[in-house]
Amino acid sequence: MNYPVELKRHWLAHVMAQAVQENFPEVKIATGPYTDDGFYYDFDFASEEISDKDFKKIEKSMKKIVSQNQNFVMFEVSYEEAKEILFQMWEEFKIELVERLESGEFKNKEKITGRISFYLNVWKWKSTEKNSATQAFLKEKWFFAFEDMDGDQVKNLKFIDMCTGPHVESTANLDANSFKLARIAWAYWLWNSENIQLTRIYAFAFENKEQLDKHLHMLEEAKKRDHRILGKKLKLFTTSDLVWSWLPLMQPKGMIIRKAIEDYLWDLHKNRWYDRVWTPHLAKEELYQTSWHAGKYLEDMFSVYGWTSKENFFLKPMNCPHHMQIFADNQFSYRDMPIRYFEPATVYRDEKTGQLSGLTRVRSITQDDGHLFCRVSQIQEEVGAIVEIVKEFYKTFGLLEGYWVSLSVRDPETPEKYIGWNDVWEIAEKSLEEAAKAQGLNYREMPGEAAFYGPKLDFMFQDAIGREWQLATIQCDFNQPNRFELSFKNEDNEDEQPVVIHRAISGSLERFMGIMIEHFAGTFPLWLAPEQVRLVPVAENFADYAFDVKKKLEAQWVRVTVDASTDSLNKKVRNAEQMHVNYILVVGEEEVKNSSVAVRNYKTKEQSVMKIEGFTEMLESEIIEKKL
Amino acid sequence: MNYPVELKRHWLAHVMAQAVQENFPEVKIATGPYTDDGFYYDFDFASEEISDKDFKKIEKSMKKIVSQNQNFVMFEVSYEEAKEILFQMWEEFKIELVERLESGEFKNKEKITGRISFYLNVWKWKSTEKNSATQAFLKEKWFFAFEDMDGDQVKNLKFIDMCTGPHVESTANLDANSFKLARIAWAYWLWNSENIQLTRIYAFAFENKEQLDKHLHMLEEAKKRDHRILGKKLKLFTTSDLVWSWLPLMQPKGMIIRKAIEDYLWDLHKNRWYDRVWTPHLAKEELYQTSWHAGKYLEDMFSVYGWTSKENFFLKPMNCPHHMQIFADNQFSYRDMPIRYFEPATVYRDEKTGQLSGLTRVRSITQDDGHLFCRVSQIQEEVGAIVEIVKEFYKTFGLLEGYWVSLSVRDPETPEKYIGWNDVWEIAEKSLEEAAKAQGLNYREMPGEAAFYGPKLDFMFQDAIGREWQLATIQCDFNQPNRFELSFKNEDNEDEQPVVIHRAISGSLERFMGIMIEHFAGTFPLWLAPEQVRLVPVAENFADYAFDVKKKLEAQWVRVTVDASTDSLNKKVRNAEQMHVNYILVVGEEEVKNSSVAVRNYKTKEQSVMKIEGFTEMLESEIIEKKL
């Protein structure tokens, strides 16, 4: 039987725990779930020391366990019995889990059955023993300790772990070559920094060796493309301890890329009759009390205090409440609808995030934000127009391969979680689906993934090395127009409440730029490239010609430099390649004579000699067409 | 003798105080300085009531006093004697001033002589009495109270005020038709809100009636152009109590103007090889401790606190410290200099300001900010390039008439007020002056007007109704590069400290836009106009043609609407005029037949019939040339 990969990852975590206890008998085990690319287990090594030098040893033990075809045997006991068993096993972390389960603390996370299940890794037990009789036997015998058990059984009882399951049948269902220990990290017991710090061992695990190798290769590739390293090397952005490491600053070269993306986004919106607006970066606390953000997002918000005005504010964590104020200052009629506001604006969120990660996890988030105010009947057409923008934008960046869209709708079992009228929800969900269909989107309906305030479309795109990123989003909102009491006059001159559609195409300019640096591995399409052309004279006496060519290219707004240094030709070309300059133009006697340039394409490595005019024309079309 | 207008204003304040005391005998007088367009005096009316209905009466008394040719007589006494005199006069506010003077509180503001001067308004005294003998006589006699004085003298002693002077000789030097009471306001005694609230009477005063009338006319005109009223009527911007009245939000129409100005500014800078950068809107307190702003500007700064990160920040009150961080992340050599950063960025300042004034006094200030890092020897050339931008920019807005520039240099008497080396200051001051000369600027050297950190050029421009505004600025800074320890490698591979030049062209986009709304009285040059064209079909059956024309114009990115309402033609034209639409195109049978449009130019009131193509071409050149 082939089990889902998540289940295999889970059981490899058991196998790893068993292997660690074999090698480090004193170790205490905490918890070990699966992850997106494998699993981890948290241990208390107490006085023993572990490092990644021990990985080989542990992996060897794991392979042996897997090849032994150990069977997994489950039995269930009461809370009291579970604690007794765990007490005998000295597993104090598990005892605490049972106690907390008893106290009802996990009742939102776990299904409460009143029973605790254990899984045994057993070796060479007769298959008949894997039945309820065996379980009864074990349960009964347990309290008389191991020595009361059949000698072989004790010998072959390899590992016991308290676990909610489900389980694979045997380690025969696992692949001894499908996993690899990844790294050691530290984690507080139960995520509480007042608790003991545990040692977490991460591992990769996939269906088979091929998939594992593919993933390891991708990680290797990702490391080379790391936007934090490329960002520094190519001088795209910087951070300063004096400012705060979570608030990156754009260097001129990074700003060329960022502005090109921002301008392109505005072009796409301007063509579809969006209006630009501008709003300040803070607002009085009252705005967020009205919008409800101060209740729901308080911890993520930055408080602001004015010493002269003695007023209290929040930095804006999103733009919508501000945009509602702009709408509210008008007296619109149904003829004016829909109203479309666009603002690339920086919002600030003090989010809990893990390690510092350049541009992809920052506290300053510049959203290419927009809000549409429309009638329920207009949702489908407006969403269609937004989807067009999304498709055009991501096609330009070469990201339309392998994308998919989550059509996030209500969980039919918990209607109480959602605000707004049922019939409006139905129309909105249907409108999103119809728009998705009409645009030929590769979408999946995801029940329960809707926001409490409305259904949405979330777009997932795959980058050049196969990593998936959630980027664009289109969200209906029935909540905020209600809280801000927005309205327009309908055909009967009555007040009608508009639906708000939140939409972001790139999501956040910072994060999108980080992803694009890695997607393009630092070699950007020409229209984005900070340094498009570098002229390299083969000797000093050709520098004048190089500067002449530079002037000609600059007249067409090409971003071009001349390397007039006294370095050797090879060194100069190498330096240009180091900076991923798209076109390196070598000029010497031949080129001066023929008014030409010797062109090296950094990405394709192609070389050719071209007339200056021909080269300029080629650049121009490459830029205008935004060629990849 | 003709005295400076400020002196006349000052003495008209005395005259007003005298007139008020004549009409309200119980009133106590506080202080009364001159202002930019007149003067004011603060009074304590105690139980008496005053309103602008009393202005006529007071003005009449003032005119009488002026026409009486009262002489001003000064005498000086000691602090003790002054208090005795004021005690007899029941002038408690003045007594407090003497006490504070005695305590040394005002020593930074006033020259301490140990003597207090009084001025008497006297009538019909013999001119010989206006000499030191008279003063001695008065001083001696004072203590025996008024009844000891010569009968006529007492009768003709009209008014006494403690005042530092200087003074005009007589009310004969004043013009009875040169002033006009303006309004009543309230002010705390000595600007302290814990003190008593006084009644302040403002008045206008000029050299003569003609100048006064011109000023009153200008105010009348300014009222009509008030950008707060036009901003609301033309839907350019809005404020929200939930956001904060000092943080305006841009409506789509206002944002068209703002973005056009911002894009134009970037064009001017891009042409001169500035680089765009981007920085976040807050930074850790440490940044401003290093830059010294936390010491000098603390009260004007907004504090920020992150609830999750538990970090303390300030919203940025200026961009320079951030830009220093971008510079500092590079290893520049002298070959890279100068470095030019440009960032239109919003800074936040919690400044004490008077009444709410739309866009011109806000807490969100979007500076078209830029910082140059250069060698001392490069100041002149770089300043020259900035001046070119300033001239081009203000010429485009029709503001180059009657401008002047303050060349703000050190006060040679207080060299200790300035930081940095004397020879660097000398070169910098000379460089600014040379650049001003080379650019043919109308400049005046203003000793003592330099910042503590360097000399500067401040540009004053006159708007369409003659009001002067300080707008562009170019400032050398020797302080911040030092505090942030910036350097580049010079020819000898040694660290050299750059000079920083702060420069802003429009100053602040909000304030500049407010001024431009009033300058253009809401009728903007076509390239800025939110609604450039409105099509008005004379009847319903010409609406299709109107929409055809609209499409043709939109293909050229013209901002155009169609009024397809059922209103009368007159009403539709009036509505378009209400919104200051630049071109109103009336279309009917003739126009459909001839593929033409009947064009009304809102500003010139000219009317003409044009072919669509001809009209489009006219618009295009008007926009490209940024015609006024």
Interface residues (C-beta under 8 A of the other chain):
Chain A: K235 T238 S240 D241 L242 V243 W244 W246 L247 P248 L249 M250 Q251 P252 M255 I256 R258 K259 D275 R276 V277 W278 T279 P280 H281 L282 A283 K284 E286 L287 T290 L298 E299 D300 M301 F302 S303 V304 Y305 G306 W307 T308 S309 E311 F313 L315 P321 H322 Q325 I326 A328 D329 N330 Y341 T346 Y348 D350 E351 K352 R363 S364
Chain B: K235 T238 S240 D241 L242 V243 W244 W246 L247 P248 L249 M250 Q251 P252 M255 I256 R258 K259 D275 R276 V277 W278 T279 P280 H281 L282 A283 K284 E286 L287 T290 L298 E299 D300 M301 F302 S303 V304 Y305 G306 W307 T308 S309 E311 F313 L315 P321 H322 Q325 I326 A328 D329 N330 Y341 T346 Y348 D350 E351 K352 R363 S364
